[in-house]
Amino acid sequence: MSKSVKVGTVQMSCTANPEENLQKAVAKIREAAAQGAQIVCLQELFRSLYFCDVEDYENFKLAEPIPGPSTDVLSALAKELGVVIIASLFEKRAEGLYHNTTAVLDADGKYLGKYRKMHIPDDPAYYEKFYFTPGDLGYKVFKTRFATIGVLICWDQWYPEGARITSLMGAEILFYPTAIGWATSQDEDTNTEQYNAWQTIQRSHSVANGVYVVSVNRVGFEQQGAMKFWGGSFISNPFGKIEYLASHEKEEVHVHNVDLEKSDRYRTHWPFLRDRRIDSYQPITKRYIDEE
């Protein structure tokens, strides 16, 4: 009998009211659980609007300790519903020290730990270096009731090294809570190119590592209408095939059956892990390989 797990994704829009967003997420987790979800993943920084579009000290007031108020609510919900919850939060670690962090709550409500975002962008409308200290916990896997999962966050998506290390640690599914969108001033070709690159790089993590990738994005207009978060959440199988694709326009709660036995089948027939030349990879630790 194949080993499978039902994964729920919550793609939603947010408001400026953190409590309203939390309760909306709770309702959507309940909706996913009612459809049979065993693991439910929320999008990046779901408790607020994506505040990193500006450098504003007031936004630090959105942060909270982890464990803390949000994990308390979600832990009780996880226990009540018997589901694993993956929750992306703005962590206040200490006075003046903040992280972009995802907490994992097991199906009995136990707090399993957290992953702190390793790669921090600094681009127009994504001024994350102003807010977030780079993660110092390393890459993480979490042994939940239903599967061993790895969690990475948004900008981590573009780096095959993070996906590789997390997979080598035993992750059966890679989850990417994310918040990314289009500037409304952009043309359609640019939008299409950007979305395709974002999806392609993550699908490549599925292929290279023989694991499922679950990417959960927010949707809707923010930044006074200057940014349209592109939704497009998706699930790719261990050979990169898209098994679920969300709308660019709408909120969606989706539950998908993930067949973990596919990893063994694809890794056996396409043995990329077997053929890795780990003796030759030392140069990867350099910033750039200059000519001598």
C-alpha positions in Angstrom: 0.0 0.0 0.0 1.4 3.4 -1.0 2.2 6.0 1.7 0.2 9.1 1.0 -0.7 12.3 2.8 -3.4 14.9 2.2 -1.8 18.3 1.9 -3.9 21.5 2.3 -2.9 24.8 0.8 -4.4 28.2 1.8 -4.0 31.0 -0.7 -5.7 34.1 0.6 -5.7 37.9 0.6 -4.9 39.9 3.7 -5.9 43.2 5.3 -4.2 45.6 7.6 -5.9 44.0 10.6 -3.7 41.1 12.0 -6.5 39.6 14.2 -8.8 39.6 11.2 -6.2 37.8 9.1 -5.5 35.2 11.9 -9.2 34.4 12.2 -9.5 34.2 8.4 -6.6 31.7 8.4 -8.2 29.7 11.2 -11.5 29.5 9.2 -9.6 28.3 6.1 -7.6 25.7 8.0 -10.9 24.4 9.3 -12.2 24.3 5.7 -9.1 22.3 4.6 -9.4 19.9 7.5 -13.1 19.3 6.6 -11.9 18.3 3.2 -9.5 15.7 4.7 -6.3 17.7 4.9 -3.6 16.3 7.2 -0.9 19.0 6.7 -2.0 22.6 6.0 0.4 25.3 4.9 -0.3 29.0 5.1 1.4 31.7 3.0 4.3 33.9 4.1 3.5 36.5 6.8 -0.2 35.7 6.6 -1.0 37.8 9.7 -0.5 41.2 7.9 -0.3 42.9 4.6 3.2 42.4 3.1 4.8 45.3 5.0 8.3 45.1 3.5 7.3 47.3 0.6 8.4 50.2 2.8 11.1 50.8 5.4 8.9 51.9 8.4 9.8 51.4 12.0 6.1 51.2 13.0 6.0 47.8 11.2 8.2 46.2 13.9 5.1 46.3 16.1 3.7 43.5 14.0 6.3 41.1 15.3 5.8 38.5 18.1 7.7 35.8 19.9 7.7 32.3 18.6 6.2 30.4 20.4 3.8 33.1 21.2 0.2 34.3 20.7 -0.3 33.1 17.1 1.3 29.7 17.8 -0.9 29.3 20.9 -4.0 29.8 18.8 -2.8 27.5 16.0 -1.5 24.9 18.4 -5.0 24.5 19.9 -6.5 24.4 16.5 -4.0 21.7 15.3 -4.9 19.6 18.3 -8.6 20.1 17.9 -8.5 19.1 14.2 -5.7 16.6 14.2 -3.8 18.4 11.5 -0.2 19.7 11.1 -0.1 23.5 10.6 2.8 25.3 8.9 2.6 29.0 9.9 4.8 31.8 8.6 5.2 34.6 11.2 7.2 37.8 11.9 9.4 36.8 14.8 10.6 39.1 17.5 13.6 37.2 19.0 14.8 40.0 21.3 14.8 43.8 21.4 15.9 44.9 18.0 16.4 41.4 16.6 13.8 40.1 14.2 13.4 37.1 11.8 11.1 35.9 9.0 10.2 32.6 10.6 7.9 29.6 10.0 6.6 27.6 13.0 5.4 24.0 12.7 2.7 22.6 14.9 2.1 18.9 14.9 -1.3 17.2 14.8 -1.4 16.8 18.6 -0.8 20.6 19.0 2.9 20.2 19.9 5.2 22.9 18.8 7.9 21.1 16.8 10.1 24.1 16.2 10.8 26.8 13.7 12.8 27.6 10.6 14.2 31.1 10.1 14.5 32.4 6.5 18.1 32.1 5.3 18.1 34.2 2.1 16.9 37.8 2.6 16.1 40.0 -0.4 16.5 43.7 -0.7 14.8 44.9 -3.9 12.3 47.7 -4.7 9.1 46.9 -2.8 10.8 43.9 -1.0 13.0 45.7 1.6 13.4 42.7 3.8 16.9 43.4 5.0 15.5 46.4 6.9 13.4 44.0 9.0 14.9 40.6 9.1 18.1 39.1 10.4 19.2 36.2 8.2 18.4 32.8 9.7 20.9 31.2 12.0 19.2 27.8 12.7 20.4 26.2 9.5 18.1 24.2 7.3 15.5 22.2 9.1 13.2 19.1 8.8 10.3 18.3 11.0 9.1 14.8 11.8 5.3 15.3 11.9 2.7 12.7 12.5 2.1 12.3 8.7 5.4 13.0 7.0 8.9 14.4 7.5 8.7 17.8 6.0 11.2 20.6 5.1 10.2 24.2 5.3 11.9 27.0 3.3 10.6 30.6 2.8 10.0 32.7 -0.3 13.4 34.0 -1.4 14.9 30.7 -0.5 13.0 29.4 -3.5 15.7 30.6 -5.9 18.5 28.7 -4.3 19.0 25.0 -5.2 21.4 24.6 -2.3 18.7 25.1 0.4 16.4 22.6 -1.3 19.2 20.1 -1.7 20.4 20.3 1.9 16.9 20.0 3.2 16.1 17.1 1.0 19.4 15.4 2.0 18.2 15.7 5.7 15.3 13.5 4.9 12.5 15.9 3.9 9.8 14.0 2.0 8.0 17.3 1.0 9.4 20.8 0.6 7.0 23.5 1.7 7.6 27.1 0.5 5.3 29.8 2.2 5.8 32.8 -0.1 4.7 36.4 -0.9 5.5 37.5 -4.4 3.7 39.5 -7.0 3.7 41.8 -10.0 4.0 45.5 -10.0 0.8 46.7 -11.7 2.8 49.0 -13.9 4.5 46.0 -15.7 3.5 44.6 -19.0 2.0 41.1 -19.5 5.1 39.6 -21.1 7.2 40.6 -18.1 4.6 39.2 -15.7 4.5 35.9 -17.5 8.3 35.6 -17.6 8.6 36.3 -13.9 5.9 33.8 -12.9 7.3 31.1 -15.2 10.8 31.6 -13.7 9.4 31.4 -10.2 7.5 28.2 -10.9 10.3 26.6 -12.9 13.0 27.0 -10.3 10.8 25.3 -7.7 9.8 22.5 -10.0 13.5 21.9 -10.6 13.9 21.3 -6.9 11.4 18.5 -7.2 13.3 17.0 -10.1 16.8 17.3 -8.7 15.8 15.9 -5.3 12.9 13.5 -6.1 10.5 15.2 -3.7 7.2 17.0 -3.8 7.3 20.8 -3.6 4.3 22.7 -2.2 4.5 26.5 -2.8 1.8 28.7 -1.2 1.5 32.3 -2.2 -0.8 35.1 -1.3 -3.2 36.8 -3.8 -4.8 40.2 -4.3 -3.8 43.8 -4.6 -1.7 45.5 -1.9 0.5 48.6 -1.6 -2.5 50.9 -2.5 -3.0 48.8 -5.7 0.7 49.1 -6.9 1.3 45.4 -6.3 -0.8 42.4 -7.4 0.3 39.3 -5.5 0.1 36.6 -8.2 -1.3 33.6 -6.3 -0.5 30.7 -8.6 0.2 28.4 -5.6 1.1 24.9 -6.9 2.2 21.4 -6.0 4.7 19.5 -8.1 5.4 15.8 -8.0 9.0 14.3 -7.6 9.6 14.7 -11.3 8.4 18.2 -11.5 4.9 17.6 -12.9 2.3 20.2 -11.8 -0.4 18.3 -10.0 -2.3 21.3 -8.7 -2.2 24.9 -9.8 -4.1 27.8 -8.2 -5.6 30.8 -9.8 -3.8 34.2 -10.2 -7.0 36.0 -9.1 -8.8 34.1 -6.4 -8.5 32.9 -2.8 -8.3 29.1 -2.8 -8.3 26.3 -0.2 -7.2 23.1 -1.9 -6.5 19.6 -0.5 -4.3 17.3 -2.6 -3.3 13.7 -2.1 0.5 13.5 -2.1 1.8 10.0 -2.9 5.1 9.8 -1.1 6.0 6.4 -2.8 6.6 8.4 -6.0 9.9 9.6 -4.5 11.3 6.1 -4.4 10.1 5.3 -7.9 11.5 8.4 -9.5 14.8 8.3 -7.5 15.3 4.7 -8.6 14.7 5.3 -12.3 16.4 8.7 -12.4 19.1 8.2 -9.7 20.4 11.8 -9.5 21.3 11.4 -5.8 23.3 8.2 -6.5 25.3 9.9 -9.2 26.2 13.1 -7.3 30.0 13.7 -7.2 30.2 15.0 -3.7 34.0 14.9 -3.9 34.0 17.6 -6.6 31.7 20.2 -5.0 34.0 22.1 -2.7 34.1 25.2 -5.0 30.4 25.8 -4.3 31.3 27.3 -1.0 33.0 30.2 -2.7 31.2 33.4 -3.6 32.6 33.3 -7.1 35.3 31.2 -8.8 37.7 33.8 -10.1 40.5 32.9 -12.5 43.9 32.4 -10.9 
